[in-house]
Amino acid sequence: MMTLMTTRTDALFHEQRRVPLWWWFLALVIALPSVEVVVVYAPEMSSRGGWLLAVGAGVVTVAVIAVLLLSLSRSDVVVDGTGLRADRVFLPASAIGRVRALDRFTMRHVLGRDARADAVLSIKPWVMTGVQIEVADPAVSTPYWVVATRRPAELADVLGALARRAAGDEPGERL
């Protein structure tokens, strides 16, 4: 696996898979009250300075939640002339086989009962649709990739055109 960095202008497809805003609110609504209740009502904390510890615990909790959700949000899907990059893994254009868009129902089956342990998955729990990409390189033991995307039809079209161009079925002009 090689790493490639492309600019957004070179990309045929680019999607940032960020954590939805409602996850932030839910995390804060659940974590902050429970941390503050423990700090304020704990026997050692109920003496003087309890409010200061509650505020400190709240600040630390918000910081931990922010770091966690920001780290989950560092997820991009990029397709350029060389292939597909999903997070830190790369699939060259020459290895892209058949591609199909997955709706919510099909995505659940591909990731559930029809899943293979040797497949490459680049999924996020808040993205319910995706694409399945057959790996056409016989030297690679991975049968397929599943990549979560909010725009599966668009990604499937771009990957299909890129695979055809890499196989020599289409001229080499920009997709």
C-alpha positions as CSV (number, residue, x, y, z in Angstrom):
1,M,0.0,0.0,0.0
2,M,1.4,3.3,-0.9
3,T,0.4,6.7,0.3
4,L,-0.5,9.5,-2.1
5,M,-1.4,13.0,-1.3
6,T,-3.5,14.8,-3.9
7,T,-4.9,18.3,-3.8
8,R,-8.6,18.8,-4.0
9,T,-8.3,20.3,-7.5
10,D,-6.6,17.0,-8.8
11,A,-9.4,14.9,-7.3
12,L,-12.1,13.3,-9.5
13,F,-14.1,12.7,-6.3
14,H,-13.6,14.0,-2.8
15,E,-15.7,13.5,0.3
16,Q,-15.0,14.4,3.9
17,R,-16.8,12.0,6.2
18,R,-17.3,14.2,9.3
19,V,-19.2,13.3,12.4
20,P,-22.7,14.7,12.3
21,L,-23.5,17.7,14.5
22,W,-26.1,15.8,16.5
23,W,-23.4,13.4,17.7
24,W,-21.7,16.4,19.4
25,F,-24.8,17.4,21.2
26,L,-25.7,13.8,22.2
27,A,-22.2,13.3,23.6
28,L,-22.3,16.5,25.7
29,V,-25.9,15.9,26.9
30,I,-24.9,12.4,28.1
31,A,-21.4,13.0,29.5
32,L,-21.5,16.4,31.2
33,P,-24.3,15.8,33.6
34,S,-23.1,12.4,34.7
35,V,-19.5,13.7,35.3
36,E,-20.8,16.7,37.2
37,V,-23.2,14.7,39.4
38,V,-20.4,12.3,40.4
39,V,-18.0,15.1,41.2
40,V,-20.5,17.3,43.1
41,Y,-22.1,14.5,45.1
42,A,-19.1,12.4,45.9
43,P,-18.4,12.4,49.6
44,E,-14.9,13.9,49.3
45,M,-16.0,16.5,46.8
46,S,-19.0,17.9,48.7
47,S,-16.8,20.0,51.0
48,R,-15.4,23.4,49.9
49,G,-14.2,23.6,46.4
50,G,-16.7,21.2,45.0
51,W,-18.0,23.6,42.4
52,L,-14.5,24.2,41.2
53,L,-13.9,20.5,40.7
54,A,-17.2,20.2,38.9
55,V,-16.2,23.0,36.5
56,G,-12.8,21.4,36.0
57,A,-14.3,18.0,35.4
58,G,-16.8,19.5,32.9
59,V,-13.9,21.2,31.0
60,V,-11.9,18.0,30.9
61,T,-14.9,16.1,29.7
62,V,-15.7,18.5,26.9
63,A,-12.0,18.4,25.8
64,V,-11.9,14.6,25.8
65,I,-15.2,14.5,23.8
66,A,-13.8,17.1,21.3
67,V,-10.6,15.2,20.8
68,L,-12.5,11.9,20.3
69,L,-15.0,13.3,17.8
70,L,-12.4,15.3,15.9
71,S,-10.2,12.2,15.5
72,L,-13.2,10.3,14.2
73,S,-13.9,13.1,11.7
74,R,-10.5,12.9,10.1
75,S,-11.7,10.7,7.3
76,D,-11.6,11.4,3.6
77,V,-12.4,9.5,0.4
78,V,-10.4,10.8,-2.6
79,V,-10.3,9.5,-6.1
80,D,-7.7,10.9,-8.5
81,G,-6.1,9.6,-11.7
82,T,-4.0,7.1,-9.8
83,G,-6.7,5.4,-7.7
84,L,-8.8,5.5,-4.6
85,R,-7.6,6.6,-1.2
86,A,-9.9,6.0,1.8
87,D,-8.4,7.2,5.0
88,R,-4.9,5.7,5.0
89,V,-5.3,2.9,2.5
90,F,-4.9,3.1,-1.2
91,L,-6.3,1.1,-4.1
92,P,-4.5,1.7,-7.5
93,A,-6.7,2.3,-10.5
94,S,-5.3,-0.8,-12.2
95,A,-6.7,-3.0,-9.3
96,I,-10.3,-1.6,-9.5
97,G,-12.7,-4.2,-10.8
98,R,-16.5,-4.1,-10.8
99,V,-18.0,-1.4,-8.7
100,R,-21.5,-1.2,-7.3
101,A,-23.3,1.4,-5.3
102,L,-24.8,0.2,-2.0
103,D,-28.0,1.5,-0.5
104,R,-28.8,1.2,3.2
105,F,-30.3,-2.2,2.9
106,T,-27.6,-3.7,0.7
107,M,-24.8,-2.1,2.8
108,R,-26.2,-3.8,5.9
109,H,-26.1,-7.2,4.1
110,V,-22.6,-6.7,2.7
111,L,-21.3,-5.7,6.1
112,G,-23.3,-8.3,8.0
113,R,-24.4,-11.7,6.8
114,D,-22.5,-11.5,3.5
115,A,-19.3,-10.1,4.9
116,R,-15.9,-11.7,4.3
117,A,-13.2,-11.4,6.9
118,D,-10.5,-10.6,4.3
119,A,-12.3,-7.6,2.8
120,V,-11.0,-4.1,3.3
121,L,-13.5,-1.9,5.0
122,S,-13.5,1.9,5.2
123,I,-16.8,2.5,7.0
124,K,-18.2,5.0,9.4
125,P,-21.2,4.3,11.6
126,W,-22.9,7.5,10.7
127,V,-22.7,6.9,6.9
128,M,-25.3,4.3,5.9
129,T,-24.5,4.0,2.2
130,G,-21.4,3.1,0.2
131,V,-19.7,1.3,-2.7
132,Q,-18.3,-2.2,-3.0
133,I,-15.3,-2.5,-5.2
134,E,-14.0,-5.8,-6.5
135,V,-10.2,-6.0,-6.5
136,A,-9.1,-7.0,-10.0
137,D,-5.5,-7.7,-9.1
138,P,-4.9,-11.5,-8.7
139,A,-1.8,-10.8,-6.7
140,V,-3.8,-9.2,-3.9
141,S,-5.6,-11.6,-1.6
142,T,-8.4,-9.0,-0.8
143,P,-11.6,-9.9,-2.6
144,Y,-13.2,-6.5,-2.4
145,W,-13.4,-3.1,-0.6
146,V,-16.4,-1.5,1.0
147,V,-16.2,2.3,1.3
148,A,-18.8,4.3,3.1
149,T,-19.9,7.4,1.3
150,R,-22.9,9.7,1.3
151,R,-22.8,9.9,-2.5
152,P,-22.5,6.2,-3.6
153,A,-23.8,6.6,-7.2
154,E,-21.3,9.4,-7.9
155,L,-18.4,7.5,-6.4
156,A,-19.3,4.3,-8.3
157,D,-19.5,6.2,-11.6
158,V,-16.1,7.8,-11.1
159,L,-14.5,4.5,-10.0
160,G,-16.0,2.7,-12.9
161,A,-14.7,5.3,-15.4
162,L,-11.3,5.2,-13.8
163,A,-11.1,1.4,-14.0
164,R,-12.1,1.4,-17.7
165,R,-9.5,4.0,-18.4
166,A,-6.8,2.0,-16.5
167,A,-7.8,-1.1,-18.5
168,G,-7.4,0.8,-21.7
169,D,-11.1,0.7,-22.6
170,E,-11.4,4.5,-22.6
171,P,-9.2,7.3,-23.8
172,G,-6.9,9.0,-21.3
173,E,-8.7,12.3,-21.1
174,R,-9.8,13.8,-17.8
175,L,-12.9,12.1,-16.4
